[in-house]
């Protein structure tokens, strides 16, 4: 087969979408030395993603999620005459042609929760309206849809009425660095040698960081030596810093731009616990990475997070500040609980691997090519 992997979501800023693209492509390369692969990268990525004889990389000027790609991006893809075109993000150019078209559906946040996607109501309206139309088109056009969680799969079935046989569940995985011992990498200077709670992710409304700040404000007087470390892209840091100041937490909350994987692994190793009380997620990769690292986790009981964490985390109602605060107190005061979650977390994280994700994805390609069997049978039969 000639398989085209559209990995243009791998950008300079680290994101869950980029991690998915990088790890899936590399694991497919490790598994498959026979099929021909053409990997589409954004023109800004100059380094090679895979160097292997059956892999070729082509750089295109448009982001896969851009309006320009939706309107005019089909021509360079169609010229490849691929047996399978797999968009690793849930947007498709209009008029895209291949033997079979596959998309990966990460989430429906822009569709189901536009109010949680952007702080600006104008951006909520126009970006989420456009996204809703693009995702609907992609799900309808695709010959097969890979969903990264049961929650995403169920939401798509309910929202689009698409037959179950069109879907395959492929969980993501944690990078091996998070299963390995912590490397010799520096912590952010402000938390070095201090007790701290670790929070990581972008600062969009659905990450629920303002409620985490409020919950930390409630417990902070009880634990005067404790800090809260928030790591992210920084786009929402000014408003979060203002909130921390209004709560009297300026000296207790540390903000840091994105860290390397090695630094994140050290943060997991040194933190009392990892806090990730998101309101909605497509998967929740940081939860798996924390569990793989042996860091106790506080997360939400809603969306995909309860599904991914299972019984290996303290799960709370993310809309209730007091519930988040109560979960934080449990983890701060109950050392046997933390030790139990370390063990449970490592066992749970071992169930999520990129090699398994790639193997399931390759099975989808084989099933489409042969038109034999249902690639969903093992997961949902």
N, C-alpha and C positions, 0 to 999 in steps of 0.2 A: 504494500500500500504506500501511497504518497500521502502523508499526513501533515497538514499545516496547523501549527500551534500558534495562536495569536496571543503573545505574551507581552503586549505593550503596556500592561498595567505595572510592569516592573519599572519603577521610576527611581529617581534619586532619593525621594522621601520614603522611608521604610513604612510599609503598610501591610495589613493582612492580605490584601489582594496581591501585592507584590510578592510576598512570601509564598503564597499559593503558586503563583506562576513559576517562580524560581525553583522551588522544590519539586513541583510536578514535572517540569521539563527535565531536570537533572535525574530524577528517579526513573523516568521513562527511558532516558539514555542508558542508565545502568541496567535496565531490564531488557531492552530491545536493541539488538545490533543488526536487525534484518530489514525492518521497514525503513522507508526513506522519510525523514522529517525535515520540514522547512519551518523554522521558528521566526515569527515576525516580532521584531523589537522596535521600540521607539528610537527615533534618530538620535536622541540625546544619550542613549546608552552605547558607549564606544567599546566597552570591554565585552569579550565573548561570554556567553552564558554556558555553552557546551562546546567542547572541541572533540568531535568524534566523526569518523568518516561518513556515517549515514545521517549526519545533522548539518544543515546549512542554515545560516542566519541572514535575514534580510531586514534592513532598517527602513521604516516608513515615517513620514513626517507627522502624521496625525495620531493623537491619543485615541485608543479604542472607544473611549466614552465621549468623544467630542462630537459636536453636531456636524463638523466637516467630514469626519469619518462615516457617520451615519448616512450622509447625503452622497458623498463621492468616494468612499473608501472601498467599494466593491471591485473596481477595475483591477488594481494590482493583485487582489486575492484571486479573482476569477482567472487571471492570466496564468496562475500556477497550475490549474487543472488538477486540483487535489482530489484524491478519493475521499478524504475526510478533512473538513475544516472545523477546528475546535476553537471557539472563542473562549478564552479562560476568564472572561467577564461577561455579564449578561446583556451586552449590547451587540447588535449586528448591523453591518452596513446594508442599506436597502439594495436589493438585487444581487446579493451575494450568491455565488453558485459554486457547488462542489458535489461530488458524488453523494456525500451525506454531510449534514451540518449538525454540530454539537455545540451546546453552550454549557457553561458552568453557572448555575444560579446560586449566588452567595447569600442574598437576603432580599427581602421586600420592604426594607425600611423606608425608602423613598416613596413607596406606594402606600403602605399601611400607616406610616407614621411620619408624614411630612413635617409635622410640628416639632419633631425631635431631630430633624436632619440639619437644620440651619437656624441660627438665632434670628436672622432677618426674615420677616414675613414675605417680603418681595422675593427673596431667593427661594424660600419654601414654595412659593406659588409657581414661579416659572421653571426652576430647575427640577422640582419634583413632578410637575405636570409633564415636562419633556421626558423625564426618566420613566414615568409610568407608561407613556406611549411606547418608548423604546423597548422596555422590558416585555410588554405585552406582545409587540411585534416579534421579539427574539424568541419567546416561548412558543408562539404560534408557528414561526418559520422553522425552528429547529426540528431535526428528525429525532433528536434525543437530548434530554436535559439531565445534567449531573447536578444533584443538590448536595450541599455540604453538611446538612443536618436534617434530621427527621422533622424538626420544626419548620425549616425552610420548605421542605417537601410538602408538608401538610398545608402550609399557607398557600403554596402555589396551586395545589389541588383545589382548595376552597375558592381561591380568587379567580382562577382561569378555567376551572372545569376540565382540565387536561387529563386524559386517561393515565392511570397509574403506570401502564406499560411503557410510557414515554420517559419515565424517570428512573434514575439509578442513584442510590445513596453512596457517596464517597466521602467519608470523614477525612479531615485534614490530620496532620501529625506534628509532632514537635521535632525540631532540629536536634541532631545528636549532641550538640553542645550543651543542651539543657539536661541531658541524662548523665553527662560526664561530671567529674568533680569540678568545683569552681576553679577557674583559672586565676592567675595572678594579675588581676586588673583592678584599677583604682575605683573606689566608690566616689560619688560626688562629694566634694570636700566638706560640705556642710553637715553631712550625716556620718562621716567617718568617725568611728568610735562611739556612736550614739545609738540608742534604741530608736527604731523607726518602723512605721508602717509604710508599705510600698504600694503605690498605685501607678498604673501605666496605661496609656492609650491616648487617642486624640481627644480634643476637648469639645467635641460637638455635644449638643444637648442630650442625646441618647446615652452618652457615657455616664450621666447622672453624677458628675463630680461635685456640683453644688450641694447636693444632699449629703455626699460623703464628707464634705467640709463641715456642714452643720452637725453631722453625727460626731465628727472628731472634736468639734467645739464643745459638745456635751460631755465627752469623756476626758478632755484635755486636763481640766483641773484635778482629776483623780490620778493622773499619771504625768506629773510635771516634767519628767525627763524624756517624754516621748515626742518624737517628731513624725510628721507626715511628709513623705517624699512623693511628689507628683511628677512623672516623666511623660513627655509627649511632644507633639509637633510645635506647640507653643502658640497656635493660632488663637486660642481662647484664654491664654494666660492673663492678659490684663484684667479681664472681668473677674477671673478667679482670684487674682491677687487682691482686687478691691473687696471681694467677698471675704477673703481671709482677714483683711484689715478690719472690716466692720464687725467681724466675730472676735476680734482681739487675738488673732492667731498669726500675726505677721512674723513673729519670731519662732513660730512652731511649725510652719509649713514651708517646705523647700520645693521650689520649682526648678526643673532641669529640662533642657532640650533633649532630643532623642539620644540614647546611648547606644554603644555597640552591643552586639549580642554577648560578648564577654563581660561587659560591665553590667548588663541586665542580669546575667547569670550570677554575678557576685552580689547584686542587690537582692535577688531571690535567696541567696545563701545567708545573707546577713540580716534580712528583715525579720521582724517578729511574725508577720504574716503579710499576705498579699491581698489587697482589697480591690474588688472588681464588681461593684454593684450596678452594672449596666441595666437600663430599662429594656433594651432589646439588642440582640446580636444575631448574626447569621450562624456563627459557630462559637467563637470565644477562645481563639488560639492562645492568648496570654494565660488563661486558666490552665490549659494543658501544659504550657511551658513552665508555669510555677509549680504544678504538681510534679512534673518530671524532675525539677530541681530540688524537690524535697522541701518546698515552702508551703506552710499551711495556707489555705485559701478561704476568704470570705467572698461570696458571690451571690447572685440573685437566684431566686427559685423560678423565675419566669423565662420565657423565650427559649432559646437553645441552651442556656447556661445550666439549668437543672439537668437537662439531658446529658450534657457533656461532663459535668462534675459528678453526677450520681451521688453516692453517699460519702464521697471523698472530700467534701468541703462543708463549711457552715453556710447554709443558704438562707437568705432573708428576703423579706418583702422590700423591693428597692424603692417603693414609693413612700415608705414610712421611715422618717428620719430616726425615730426611736428604735425601730427594728434593726436598722443598720448599727446604731450605737450599742444595742444589746448584743448583737453578734460580735462587735469589736471587743466588748467587755469579756465575753466568753473566751475569746482567743487570748486575751491578755492575762486572764487569771487562771485558766485551766491548762496547766502544762501537760497533764496526761492526754487531754483532747488534742493539743497541738502535735504531740508525738504520734498519736493514733492517725491523725490526718496526714502526717508525713508518710507513714507507711501505706495508708490507703491511697494517697495521691500518687505515689510512685507506681503502684499496681495499676491504678486507673489510667495513668498517662501511657503506660506501656501498651495499652490497647489502641493507641492512636499513632500510626506511623505513616510516613510519606511513602514508604515502599508498598504498603497495603493500598494506599490511595492510588498510586500509579498502576498497580496490578489490576485494580477494579476498573480503572479508566481504560487500560489496554484491553480488558475483556469487553468493554463497550464497543471499542473500535472493531474488534474481531467479530462481535455479534452483528454489528451493522454491515460489515463487509460480506459476511456469509449469509446474512438474513436468516440465520438459524438460531432458534432459542430466544429466550427473553433475558436480557442482561440484568433485569431486576429480580429474576426468580430467586436467587440465593438470598437477597436481602429481604424481599417482601413476598415471597411465594408461600 
